[in-house]
Amino acid sequence: MDFIKNDPSGAKLWLKDLGKNGFYHSCTVEDYLGKIIQQSNATISPEESYLLLHSIYLHDLGYLKDPKNHPQETYDLIKYNYQNFHIYDKYLAKALAIICLAHGQCDLSKIKIDFPIDILNKTETFDLRFLGSLLRLADDLDEGYLRILYIKGQEESHRSYITHIDIGPQLIKIKSRPNSKTEWEKVEDTRTYIQNRLDEMKEILGQRSIKIEEIQMYPRTWSEDKTSSIKYRKRATDISIKGKKDVLFLFDHSQLGLEIMRDVQVNCSSLTLNPIYLEKIKNIPMALEAQYPAIICILGEDFENPLHDALINKIIQNTSNGGGLILFPFVAWSALEGINDRLEDLLPVTLKDGWHEASLQSVSYFSNNYITKGIKEFKIRNTYEILELKNGSECICKDSKDNPFIVIGSYREGKVAYLNISTHSCLNGKKQPTLNLNESPSLRKLLFRTIKWACGDRKSM
């Protein structure tokens, strides 16, 4: 599946012009589907996994031709042009086309439950009705604000008010922050739509141990003081952070920032990222007036551009007053080059000797620290700087060549971490990503522990 997702001729090509129905929508559908299966303790075969994953990255192909009838358009594209989508068997193509068709308005009872696909399994058949229902549910759930972030024409979408989708074994919660009764009603209409569609699938999904019963909205009722009529308990399976935290999130146009936002939206209901897209910023938002528990700054592909003075002022002020700060490449480079040299005093590192691009890196040293506890050696393909420590800072993680991987330090009343990881630009098509958080559980754990540390929460993961 990595070939289908990341190869230049794969899904990023098929879905590149689809806006809110593009590649990163499919990535989120994959995340939600995995969460549904995990929370339900359901079991699916490797062949079913393949069918689902390939369908996820095909299901909106027809959107460009006819948005309103795109499931049928997708079905036709796959059935009659399947070799364009890395499919080389006509029966497999028909199965994938049917699963994709199921995410629309079709009658699920007409979809076969015993479809033969000999290229996958010569002795078993496949329940396409079940697989199509799973795809439909996961697709329906992608209603969060990240789906429309910086997409033209979506400024008034109801998705702007939805902050998190919390998936449990029986209950799915749509968490929102509407500013008016009208906005609340739009989110409630979305909840009702998803619930009605779920009601059509409950019996189908229940036969395979997926017992989701209800879609619930938060807040449950609207009142002018915006108080909720229900209190939610945090699930132990969340990447939980003690208390509710609002983090200022400054990010570039590379894949890393989008992966972090998507991961937080799916898995960390106690953390809200307030995003500012560095490349698009023109007017400084009111969000800069608040004191944040932490600021995350992914300079990445914008390393040759100076940060807005107001953003630098906010980073310095927030950290000086006790907030956490997490920095990524290429802040060290840009500070040394005089582009963002006002951040030099905050950095726990300095650039020693350029950087390595898209290199295989073995991360092998871990100090006795909360962030690194229990982490063992792992390898990633990474673009990273060659760094050296400043006096008073601590390297808690480094690679096999003694280059710092995570460094922590302090600035006045605040604490600072430098994570030496980055991805190539993948949104503008210039390069392919070198790093995928979901492919390295150890890296993902280090990242989220660092966020917790920066927010002032030292409790173990």
N, C-alpha and C positions, 0 to 999 in steps of 0.2 A: 504493500500500500504506500510506502514511502515514495516509490517511483511515481505512482499516480498523483500523489499530493505535491511533490516537490520538483519533479522533472520539468524542464522548460516546456515540454510538449504535453504536460498533464493538466491537472485541474486549475492551476494558476493561469494557464492559457485559456481554458474553456470558460472560466468564470470571471475573467479580468474586467469585463465591462458591465457587470451586473449590479453595481452599487450595493445596496443593502442586501441583495441576494447573492453577493459575490463569494469569493474564496473564504473570507473570514467568517461569514455566516455559516458556511458548511463546517468550518472548524468548531464553531460553537455548538452546532447540532451534534457533532461527534462527541464533544465534551458532555453535553446533556444526556445523550443516549448512554454513554458509559456510566454516568451517575445513576440513571434509572436502573440499569442492570445491577450495578453494585448495591444500591440501596434495597433492591428487591431480593438480593441473593439468588437471582435467576441464573440459569446456566444456558449458554448457547454454544454451539459447536464452532470449530475453526472455520468451517465452510460458511456457516451463517454469519460469522463475524465478517468474513470477506464480503459477502453479499451486502451486508448493511453498510460497511465502510465505502465500498465502491458506489453504492446507491446514494450515499450522503453527498458525495462529490460529483454526482450527476443530476440530482433531483430538480435543480432549477435551470438546467440548460435551456429550456424553452422560454425562459422569462424575457429574453431580449426580443424574441419574435412576437410573442403575444402574452403580456403579463397576466391578463385575466384567465387565459386558458393555457397557462404554461405547463401544467402537469401533462396534458394531452400532447402538447408540442414536444415536451421532453420525451414522452413515450415514443413518438414517431421518430425523433432524431436518433434515439438509441436503437430502435428496432431496425431502421433502414440505413443507418450510417455508423454502425457500432464499431467498426475498425478505427474510426477517428478518435475513439475514447478508450484505447487500450483494451478492447474486447475482441477476442478472436474465435468465438464460438457462437453460433446463432441462437442456440437454446439458452446459453448463459445471457446473451444480450436480451432475449425476450424476458427472462426472469428479472433482470435488473430494470428493464423498462416497466414491468408490471409493478415492482416495488415502488419505483418513482411515481408512477401514476397514482398509487394508493395515497400519497400525501396530499392529494387534492380532494375534490368533492365526490369521488366515485363511490359506488356502493360496494363496501368491503365484502359483502356476502358473495359477490360474484368472482372474487379472487380465489384462485385455487389454493388448497391446503396440501396438495400432494404433487407438486410440480417436479418432474425429473430433470436433473442436470448432470448427465453422466460425466462431463468433464471434471466435475467436482466430486461426485460420489456415484459409483455405479450400482450401489445396492440400496441407497436411501433416496427418498424424495424430500422436497422442501416445502414448508408452510409459508408461502408468500403472503398470505393474509396476515399472519403474525408479524412477519418482518416489515411489511408495509405499515402496519399499525404502529410499530415501534418508531419507524421513521416519521410517521405523521405526528406522533406525540412530541418527539424531540424537536421537530421543526416548529410546531406550534408554540413551544416554550421560548423560542428565541425572540423575546419581546423587550429586552433590556436596552438601555440607552446606548450601549457600546455598538449596537448594530447600526445605528444611524449617525454615529459620531463623525462630524465634518462631511457628511454627505449632503450635497445640495438638494434643496426641495423638501427636506425632512425636518425643518426647524419646528414645525407645529405638530409633529407626530406625537401620538400618545406614548410612544416608546421613550420620549424625552423624560417622562416622569417615573419610569420604572427603573429601580436601582439594583434589584437583585432577584434572582429566581432561586428559591430554596427547595431542593428536591429531597423528599423523605420517602420512606417505604410505602406510606399510604396517603400522604398529604403533600401537595405542592403549594408553596406560598409565593405569591407575587407581591414583592415589597416595593412600595412606591412612595413618592414624595410630591403629590399634587399640590398646587398652590391655590386651587379654586374648586368649587363643587363641579364645575364643568369638566375640569381635568380629571377629577376623581371619577366622574361618570364614564369618561372615555376608557379609563383603566378597568372599571367594572364591566364595561361592555366587552373588553378583551377577555377578562376572566370568564364571563358567561360563554363566550364563543369557544374558548378552550375546554370549558367544562362540558358543553354540549357535545363537542367532538370526542372528548374522553368517554362520555356515556355510551357512545356508539362502539367503543373499543374495549370496554371493561371486561366483557366476557371473553373476548379473543385473547387479551393480554393475561387475564386471570388463569387461563389454562396452562400458562407457562410461568406461574408464580409471581407475576407482576400484579400487585394488588392495589395500585393507586386508585383511590376512590374520589378524592375531592381536590379541586383547585380553589385555594383560598386567597383572598386579597387582604393586604395590610396597607393602610388602615381599613378595618372592616366597614366602618361607617364614616360619613363625612360630618365634621363639625367645624365651625368657624375658628375654634382654637386649635384645630388640627390634632386633637388628641385621639388616640386609638381606643377602641372598645375591647381590644384583646391584647394580651401580653404573650410574646413568643419566647420559648426556651431555646437556647442555643444547642445545636446538636454536637455531640462529642466528636463526630466525624469531620466537623469543620476544621480548616486550618485556623484555629480560633485565636483571637487576640482578646485579652481581658478588657471588657468594657467596649463601648462603641468608639471607634477612632476614625476621624476624618483626616486623610493624608493628602497634601498637595503633590500632584503628580505631573512633573514636567517631562515631556517625552518627545522624541524625534520621530522620523517616519520609517524607522526600521522595525523588524518583526518583534524584537524583544519587548518593547513597550506594549504592543498589542497583546502579546502572549501573557504578560503580567496582568493587564487589565482583565482579559478574558478569564484567567485563572482565579483572580480575586472575585469576579462576579459570580463564578460558578461555585467556589469552594469556601469563601470567607465572608460570611454574612455580617460579621462584626466590624469589617473594615470597608470604608467608603473612600474611593479615590476621586479626588477633584482634579480632573485632567485639564492641562493646558498644552496644546499641540504647538511646539516651539516654532515650526515652520509657518504656521498660519496666524500667529499672534499679531494683532494690530493694536487693539485697544486692551489695556490692562483691566482684567475683570475685578469685580468687587471682592472676589475670593481672597485677594492678597491682603485684605485688612485683618483677617483672622490670625490668631496664633495657633499653629498646627503642632500636634504631637511629633510629626515628622514630615520632612520633604524628601521626595525621591526625584532625582534629576538624571535622566538618560539623555546625555548630549549626543552621543553616537554619530549619526550621519550629518548632524549640524555642527560638527566640531570647528569648521572654518568660519562660522557665523557667530558674532558676539551675542551673548544673551542680552535681552532688554535690561536697561539699567534698573527698572523697577523690580524685575525678577531677581537680579543680583542683590539689590537692597533687601528684598524680602528674605532671601536665603541667609544673608549675614545677620539680619535682625532676628529672624526666627531661631537660628542656631544659637546666637548669643544669649537669648532669653531661655534657653533650656530645651529647645526642640531637637529632635534627631535629624540627621542628614545622611542620605545614602547617595553616593556618586558613582558613576560608571565612566569608562573610557568614552570620549577622549578629553575629559576635563583636565587631566594632568598635562596633556599635550597643549591644549588651548591656553592654559595658564602660562606655561613656559614660553609659548610663542607670543604672548602679550595680547591675545585675543580676549581671554577672560581672566586676566591676571589679578583682578580684584578678588578672585576666589582662592588665590595662592595660599593665603594664611590659614584657610579652613582645611586644606588638603592634608591628610596624614602621610602622603607620599609625594615624590617628585619623579618626573620622567627621567629615566637613566639613559635609554638608548633606543628610541623609536618603538616599534611594535612588530608583532608577528601577525600575519593575516591568514585566516582560514587554516590554522595549523592544528595538528593533533596534539593535545595537551594532556599530560598525565598529572592529576592533582593528587598528591601523595602525602603531604605533611599536614597534620592537624594538631593544634595545641589543645590543652585541656581547658576548653571554653564551652560555655552554654551553647553557642552557635554551632560549634563543630562536634559536639558530643555524639558519639556513636557512628560518625561518618567514616567510611572506609574509602580507600583509593578508588578513583574513577577516572575515566577518560572522556574527553569531549573534543569536538572540533570547534575552535574558538579563535576570535580575533582579539588580541590582548596587547596591552602596553608592557614594555620592559621598565620596571619601577624600582625605586629604592625607598626605604623607610625614612621618615623624618624622626628626629629625636622626640621621644615621648610617645610615639605610636607603637602599635603591636601588630605583628603579622600573625594571624591565627590560622592561616591556611596558605600553603604555597605549592608550587608544582615541583616536579622531579628535577628541574634545573634551578631550584631555589628562587624562582621569580614569585613575588607576592601575588596571591590570588584573592585573599580578603585581608584588608588592613583596617584596624579600628583605632580611633584616636578621639581627641576632644578639641573643642573650640569654645573658650570662655565657659558658659554654663551648659553647653550642649555637647552631644557626642556625634562623631562622624564615622561612617564606614565607607570604604572604597572597594567596590566589587569589580574585579578586573575581568569582566565578561562583556561581550558585545556581539551583535549580529550585523551582517551586511544589510544594506537597503534591499528590501524585497517588494515594497509597495509600488515603486515606480518602475520596476522591471529591469533595473540596471544590473543587479546581482542576485544571486541566490543566497538564502540564509545559510549560515554556518552552524547555528546553534538552535536547539529545540528543547525547551524546558521539559516537555512531556517525555522526551527520550532519555532524560537523566534525572531519576528520582532524587539522587544525592544532591545535585545542583539545585533542584527545585526546593528541597528541604533547607539547604543553606540560605537560599534567597529569602524564603519566608521567615526563617528564624532571624535573619538580619533585620527584616522589616519589624518583627516583634521587638527585637532588641532596641531598634531606633525609636519605637513607640513607647518604650519604657516598660515592656512586658517581658520578663525573663523566664516565665514559666515554660517548662519543656513542651515540645510539640506533641 
